[in-house]
């Protein structure tokens, strides 16, 4: 568990990530983080959960129509 502190940044609040938290996320300055709601609060990730869902849907579609894709190739 990493403790994060909210800091006032102009008219907003920001979260300051420790070096350890940045390393755990494999993040760097300028990256976009996604705050995914969970039953316990939020999960921070670099990966867009909606994009992951779309990729899973696309893979399922390709698996379903595997023969057609082989013929097209």
N, CA, C and O atoms as CSV, one atom per row, in Angstrom:
chain,resi,resn,atom,element,x,y,z
A,1,UNK,N,N,0.844,-1.177,0.000
A,1,UNK,CA,C,0.000,0.000,0.000
A,1,UNK,C,C,0.886,1.236,0.000
A,1,UNK,O,O,1.871,1.304,0.736
A,2,UNK,N,N,0.536,2.199,-0.819
A,2,UNK,CA,C,1.248,3.469,-0.896
A,2,UNK,C,C,0.331,4.564,-0.367
A,2,UNK,O,O,-0.842,4.641,-0.733
A,3,UNK,N,N,0.875,5.397,0.489
A,3,UNK,CA,C,0.108,6.532,1.005
A,3,UNK,C,C,0.337,7.705,0.060
A,3,UNK,O,O,1.480,8.039,-0.256
A,4,UNK,N,N,-0.742,8.328,-0.390
A,4,UNK,CA,C,-0.671,9.471,-1.296
A,4,UNK,C,C,-1.210,10.698,-0.584
A,4,UNK,O,O,-2.118,10.597,0.242
A,5,UNK,N,N,-0.652,11.857,-0.904
A,5,UNK,CA,C,-1.067,13.101,-0.279
A,5,UNK,C,C,-1.666,14.023,-1.329
A,5,UNK,O,O,-1.091,14.209,-2.402
A,6,UNK,N,N,-2.821,14.600,-1.018
A,6,UNK,CA,C,-3.437,15.582,-1.901
A,6,UNK,C,C,-2.790,16.940,-1.651
A,6,UNK,O,O,-2.608,17.349,-0.504
A,7,UNK,N,N,-2.449,17.625,-2.719
A,7,UNK,CA,C,-1.850,18.963,-2.645
A,7,UNK,C,C,-2.666,19.919,-3.504
A,7,UNK,O,O,-3.141,19.552,-4.579
A,8,UNK,N,N,-2.823,21.145,-3.023
A,8,UNK,CA,C,-3.510,22.171,-3.804
A,8,UNK,C,C,-2.575,22.620,-4.925
A,8,UNK,O,O,-1.433,23.007,-4.678
A,9,UNK,N,N,-3.073,22.564,-6.156
A,9,UNK,CA,C,-2.339,23.013,-7.335
A,9,UNK,C,C,-3.269,23.978,-8.059
A,9,UNK,O,O,-4.204,23.562,-8.743
A,10,UNK,N,N,-3.002,25.262,-7.902
A,10,UNK,CA,C,-3.872,26.324,-8.411
A,10,UNK,C,C,-5.283,26.120,-7.877
A,10,UNK,O,O,-5.477,26.139,-6.662
A,11,UNK,N,N,-6.285,25.923,-8.753
A,11,UNK,CA,C,-7.670,25.774,-8.302
A,11,UNK,C,C,-8.096,24.312,-8.189
A,11,UNK,O,O,-9.287,24.021,-8.071
A,12,UNK,N,N,-7.131,23.393,-8.226
A,12,UNK,CA,C,-7.440,21.968,-8.195
A,12,UNK,C,C,-6.663,21.285,-7.076
A,12,UNK,O,O,-5.871,21.912,-6.371
A,13,UNK,N,N,-6.907,19.988,-6.932
A,13,UNK,CA,C,-6.116,19.157,-6.036
A,13,UNK,C,C,-5.363,18.143,-6.876
A,13,UNK,O,O,-5.902,17.605,-7.843
A,14,UNK,N,N,-4.131,17.884,-6.512
A,14,UNK,CA,C,-3.314,16.905,-7.222
A,14,UNK,C,C,-2.778,15.883,-6.250
A,14,UNK,O,O,-2.738,16.125,-5.043
A,15,UNK,N,N,-2.367,14.746,-6.762
A,15,UNK,CA,C,-1.767,13.690,-5.952
A,15,UNK,C,C,-0.281,13.660,-6.269
A,15,UNK,O,O,0.115,13.610,-7.434
A,16,UNK,N,N,0.528,13.689,-5.239
A,16,UNK,CA,C,1.969,13.578,-5.402
A,16,UNK,C,C,2.330,12.108,-5.217
A,16,UNK,O,O,2.067,11.527,-4.165
A,17,UNK,N,N,2.935,11.507,-6.249
A,17,UNK,CA,C,3.341,10.105,-6.177
A,17,UNK,C,C,4.806,10.017,-5.765
A,17,UNK,O,O,5.651,10.743,-6.289
A,18,UNK,N,N,5.098,9.134,-4.834
A,18,UNK,CA,C,6.486,8.906,-4.443
A,18,UNK,C,C,7.211,8.202,-5.581
A,18,UNK,O,O,6.578,7.658,-6.486
A,19,UNK,N,N,8.535,8.213,-5.535
A,19,UNK,CA,C,9.316,7.500,-6.550
A,19,UNK,C,C,8.941,6.025,-6.582
A,19,UNK,O,O,8.863,5.426,-7.655
A,20,UNK,N,N,8.706,5.432,-5.402
A,20,UNK,CA,C,8.323,4.018,-5.343
A,20,UNK,C,C,6.992,3.770,-6.040
A,20,UNK,O,O,6.837,2.775,-6.749
A,21,UNK,N,N,6.023,4.675,-5.842
A,21,UNK,CA,C,4.713,4.519,-6.480
A,21,UNK,C,C,4.840,4.653,-7.996
A,21,UNK,O,O,4.203,3.910,-8.743
A,22,UNK,N,N,5.657,5.596,-8.447
A,22,UNK,CA,C,5.858,5.781,-9.888
A,22,UNK,C,C,6.499,4.537,-10.487
A,22,UNK,O,O,6.104,4.090,-11.564
A,23,UNK,N,N,7.481,3.977,-9.799
A,23,UNK,CA,C,8.140,2.749,-10.272
A,23,UNK,C,C,7.161,1.580,-10.290
A,23,UNK,O,O,7.166,0.782,-11.227
A,24,UNK,N,N,6.315,1.474,-9.254
A,24,UNK,CA,C,5.340,0.379,-9.197
A,24,UNK,C,C,4.353,0.453,-10.356
A,24,UNK,O,O,3.906,-0.576,-10.863
A,25,UNK,N,N,4.013,1.672,-10.775
A,25,UNK,CA,C,3.105,1.864,-11.907
A,25,UNK,C,C,3.831,1.767,-13.244
A,25,UNK,O,O,3.194,1.681,-14.294
A,26,UNK,N,N,5.160,1.779,-13.207
A,26,UNK,CA,C,5.989,1.842,-14.415
A,26,UNK,C,C,5.603,3.081,-15.224
A,26,UNK,O,O,5.447,3.025,-16.444
A,27,UNK,N,N,5.455,4.201,-14.510
A,27,UNK,CA,C,4.996,5.450,-15.110
A,27,UNK,C,C,6.155,6.433,-15.248
A,27,UNK,O,O,7.225,6.264,-14.663
A,28,UNK,N,N,5.895,7.461,-16.043
A,28,UNK,CA,C,6.865,8.548,-16.190
A,28,UNK,C,C,6.082,9.857,-16.344
A,28,UNK,O,O,4.874,9.849,-16.578
A,29,UNK,N,N,6.777,10.948,-16.213
A,29,UNK,CA,C,6.127,12.258,-16.330
A,29,UNK,C,C,5.417,12.375,-17.676
A,29,UNK,O,O,5.974,12.032,-18.719
A,30,UNK,N,N,4.197,12.859,-17.635
A,30,UNK,CA,C,3.405,13.031,-18.849
A,30,UNK,C,C,2.465,11.879,-19.144
A,30,UNK,O,O,1.561,12.020,-19.967
A,31,UNK,N,N,2.660,10.721,-18.479
A,31,UNK,CA,C,1.755,9.592,-18.685
A,31,UNK,C,C,0.363,9.926,-18.161
A,31,UNK,O,O,0.204,10.758,-17.268
A,32,UNK,N,N,-0.636,9.268,-18.728
A,32,UNK,CA,C,-2.009,9.394,-18.253
A,32,UNK,C,C,-2.317,8.208,-17.360
A,32,UNK,O,O,-2.098,7.058,-17.740
A,33,UNK,N,N,-2.828,8.494,-16.172
A,33,UNK,CA,C,-3.277,7.440,-15.265
A,33,UNK,C,C,-4.795,7.360,-15.299
A,33,UNK,O,O,-5.479,8.374,-15.434
A,34,UNK,N,N,-5.305,6.164,-15.176
A,34,UNK,CA,C,-6.742,5.938,-15.121
A,34,UNK,C,C,-7.098,5.520,-13.703
A,34,UNK,O,O,-6.490,4.605,-13.148
A,35,UNK,N,N,-8.080,6.188,-13.119
A,35,UNK,CA,C,-8.582,5.856,-11.796
A,35,UNK,C,C,-9.833,5.008,-11.992
A,35,UNK,O,O,-10.894,5.525,-12.342
A,36,UNK,N,N,-9.704,3.715,-11.769
A,36,UNK,CA,C,-10.785,2.765,-12.015
A,36,UNK,C,C,-11.515,2.496,-10.703
A,36,UNK,O,O,-10.906,2.034,-9.738
A,37,UNK,N,N,-12.823,2.784,-10.662
A,37,UNK,CA,C,-13.584,2.528,-9.436
A,37,UNK,C,C,-13.608,1.035,-9.096
A,37,UNK,O,O,-13.794,0.190,-9.972
A,38,UNK,N,N,-13.419,0.729,-7.824
A,38,UNK,CA,C,-13.523,-0.641,-7.325
A,38,UNK,C,C,-14.441,-0.617,-6.103
A,38,UNK,O,O,-14.855,0.452,-5.655
A,39,UNK,N,N,-14.752,-1.771,-5.577
A,39,UNK,CA,C,-15.599,-1.854,-4.385
A,39,UNK,C,C,-14.933,-1.179,-3.188
A,39,UNK,O,O,-15.617,-0.689,-2.290
A,40,UNK,N,N,-13.591,-1.154,-3.177
A,40,UNK,CA,C,-12.843,-0.578,-2.053
A,40,UNK,C,C,-12.406,0.859,-2.283
A,40,UNK,O,O,-11.839,1.471,-1.379
A,41,UNK,N,N,-12.648,1.411,-3.449
A,41,UNK,CA,C,-12.216,2.784,-3.746
A,41,UNK,C,C,-11.803,2.923,-5.193
A,41,UNK,O,O,-12.619,2.735,-6.095
A,42,UNK,N,N,-10.523,3.256,-5.427
A,42,UNK,CA,C,-10.005,3.447,-6.779
A,42,UNK,C,C,-8.741,2.625,-6.994
A,42,UNK,O,O,-7.961,2.399,-6.069
A,43,UNK,N,N,-8.559,2.189,-8.224
A,43,UNK,CA,C,-7.354,1.490,-8.647
A,43,UNK,C,C,-6.679,2.363,-9.691
A,43,UNK,O,O,-7.305,2.695,-10.698
A,44,UNK,N,N,-5.415,2.750,-9.486
A,44,UNK,CA,C,-4.679,3.550,-10.466
A,44,UNK,C,C,-3.941,2.637,-11.426
A,44,UNK,O,O,-3.263,1.697,-11.011
A,45,UNK,N,N,-4.079,2.920,-12.712
A,45,UNK,CA,C,-3.417,2.110,-13.726
A,45,UNK,C,C,-3.054,2.970,-14.927
A,45,UNK,O,O,-3.674,4.005,-15.170
A,46,UNK,N,N,-2.052,2.537,-15.670
A,46,UNK,CA,C,-1.677,3.209,-16.915
A,46,UNK,C,C,-2.531,2.722,-18.084
A,46,UNK,O,O,-2.541,3.334,-19.152
A,47,UNK,N,N,-3.242,1.626,-17.876
A,47,UNK,CA,C,-3.975,0.992,-18.971
A,47,UNK,C,C,-5.442,1.393,-18.949
A,47,UNK,O,O,-6.110,1.296,-17.920
A,48,UNK,N,N,-5.931,1.844,-20.093
A,48,UNK,CA,C,-7.323,2.256,-20.235
A,48,UNK,C,C,-8.208,1.010,-20.193
A,48,UNK,O,O,-8.139,0.184,-21.103
A,49,UNK,N,N,-9.029,0.857,-19.170
A,49,UNK,CA,C,-9.862,-0.348,-19.073
A,49,UNK,C,C,-10.856,-0.484,-20.222
A,49,UNK,O,O,-11.195,-1.603,-20.608
A,50,UNK,N,N,-11.332,0.635,-20.779
A,50,UNK,CA,C,-12.255,0.563,-21.916
A,50,UNK,C,C,-11.535,0.041,-23.153
A,50,UNK,O,O,-12.121,-0.696,-23.947
A,51,UNK,N,N,-10.267,0.418,-23.322
A,51,UNK,CA,C,-9.488,-0.086,-24.454
A,51,UNK,C,C,-9.250,-1.588,-24.306
A,51,UNK,O,O,-9.309,-2.330,-25.286
A,52,UNK,N,N,-8.986,-2.022,-23.097
A,52,UNK,CA,C,-8.784,-3.454,-22.847
A,52,UNK,C,C,-10.048,-4.234,-23.176
A,52,UNK,O,O,-9.975,-5.309,-23.771
A,53,UNK,N,N,-11.209,-3.703,-22.794
A,53,UNK,CA,C,-12.478,-4.362,-23.118
A,53,UNK,C,C,-12.677,-4.447,-24.631
A,53,UNK,O,O,-13.127,-5.472,-25.142
A,54,UNK,N,N,-12.344,-3.380,-25.341
A,54,UNK,CA,C,-12.501,-3.362,-26.796
A,54,UNK,C,C,-11.573,-4.394,-27.447
A,54,UNK,O,O,-11.960,-5.067,-28.403
A,55,UNK,N,N,-10.348,-4.514,-26.925
A,55,UNK,CA,C,-9.408,-5.504,-27.471
A,55,UNK,C,C,-9.909,-6.927,-27.230
A,55,UNK,O,O,-9.773,-7.791,-28.096
A,56,UNK,N,N,-10.488,-7.167,-26.056
A,56,UNK,CA,C,-11.054,-8.490,-25.779
A,56,UNK,C,C,-12.208,-8.794,-26.719
A,56,UNK,O,O,-12.330,-9.918,-27.205
A,57,UNK,N,N,-13.061,-7.803,-26.982
A,57,UNK,CA,C,-14.175,-7.990,-27.906
A,57,UNK,C,C,-13.669,-8.283,-29.317
A,57,UNK,O,O,-14.197,-9.154,-30.007
A,58,UNK,N,N,-12.639,-7.546,-29.737
A,58,UNK,CA,C,-12.077,-7.758,-31.071
A,58,UNK,C,C,-11.468,-9.152,-31.187
A,58,UNK,O,O,-11.627,-9.818,-32.210
A,59,UNK,N,N,-10.770,-9.594,-30.137
A,59,UNK,CA,C,-10.172,-10.935,-30.160
A,59,UNK,C,C,-11.252,-12.009,-30.235
A,59,UNK,O,O,-11.106,-12.987,-30.968
A,60,UNK,N,N,-12.322,-11.832,-29.490
A,60,UNK,CA,C,-13.428,-12.797,-29.527
A,60,UNK,C,C,-14.053,-12.841,-30.915
A,60,UNK,O,O,-14.394,-13.916,-31.407
A,61,UNK,N,N,-14.208,-11.668,-31.559
A,61,UNK,CA,C,-14.767,-11.612,-32.907
A,61,UNK,C,C,-13.864,-12.348,-33.892
A,61,UNK,O,O,-14.332,-13.123,-34.726
A,62,UNK,N,N,-12.551,-12.090,-33.781
A,62,UNK,CA,C,-11.607,-12.748,-34.696
A,62,UNK,C,C,-11.575,-14.253,-34.467
A,62,UNK,O,O,-11.468,-15.024,-35.422
A,63,UNK,N,N,-11.667,-14.677,-33.209
A,63,UNK,CA,C,-11.702,-16.109,-32.916
A,63,UNK,C,C,-12.941,-16.759,-33.508
A,63,UNK,O,O,-12.876,-17.873,-34.028
A,64,UNK,N,N,-14.075,-16.061,-33.431
A,64,UNK,CA,C,-15.336,-16.587,-33.953
A,64,UNK,C,C,-15.291,-16.735,-35.475
A,64,UNK,O,O,-15.868,-17.668,-36.032
A,65,UNK,N,N,-14.604,-15.810,-36.137
A,65,UNK,CA,C,-14.559,-15.794,-37.617
A,65,UNK,C,C,-13.170,-16.153,-38.138
A,65,UNK,O,O,-12.723,-15.627,-39.157
A,66,UNK,N,N,-12.508,-17.038,-37.438
A,66,UNK,CA,C,-11.142,-17.437,-37.771
A,66,UNK,C,C,-11.016,-17.957,-39.209
A,66,UNK,O,O,-10.077,-17.595,-39.918
A,67,UNK,N,N,-11.952,-18.797,-39.635
A,67,UNK,CA,C,-11.881,-19.355,-40.987
A,67,UNK,C,C,-11.957,-18.269,-42.045
A,67,UNK,O,O,-11.211,-18.300,-43.024
A,68,UNK,N,N,-12.848,-17.311,-41.856
A,68,UNK,CA,C,-12.987,-16.217,-42.839
A,68,UNK,C,C,-11.694,-15.409,-42.915
A,68,UNK,O,O,-11.265,-15.041,-44.009
A,69,UNK,N,N,-11.070,-15.129,-41.780
A,69,UNK,CA,C,-9.817,-14.365,-41.798
A,69,UNK,C,C,-8.701,-15.154,-42.470
A,69,UNK,O,O,-7.866,-14.569,-43.160
A,70,UNK,N,N,-8.671,-16.468,-42.282
A,70,UNK,CA,C,-7.657,-17.287,-42.957
A,70,UNK,C,C,-7.833,-17.250,-44.471
A,70,UNK,O,O,-6.850,-17.189,-45.209
A,71,UNK,N,N,-9.092,-17.288,-44.943
A,71,UNK,CA,C,-9.351,-17.236,-46.374
A,71,UNK,C,C,-8.979,-15.882,-46.957
A,71,UNK,O,O,-8.505,-15.794,-48.090
A,72,UNK,N,N,-9.192,-14.836,-46.186
A,72,UNK,CA,C,-8.837,-13.479,-46.652
A,72,UNK,C,C,-7.339,-13.253,-46.701
A,72,UNK,O,O,-6.852,-12.437,-47.483
A,73,UNK,N,N,-6.613,-13.974,-45.870
A,73,UNK,CA,C,-5.149,-13.782,-45.803
A,73,UNK,C,C,-4.455,-14.348,-46.959
A,73,UNK,O,O,-3.230,-14.266,-47.045
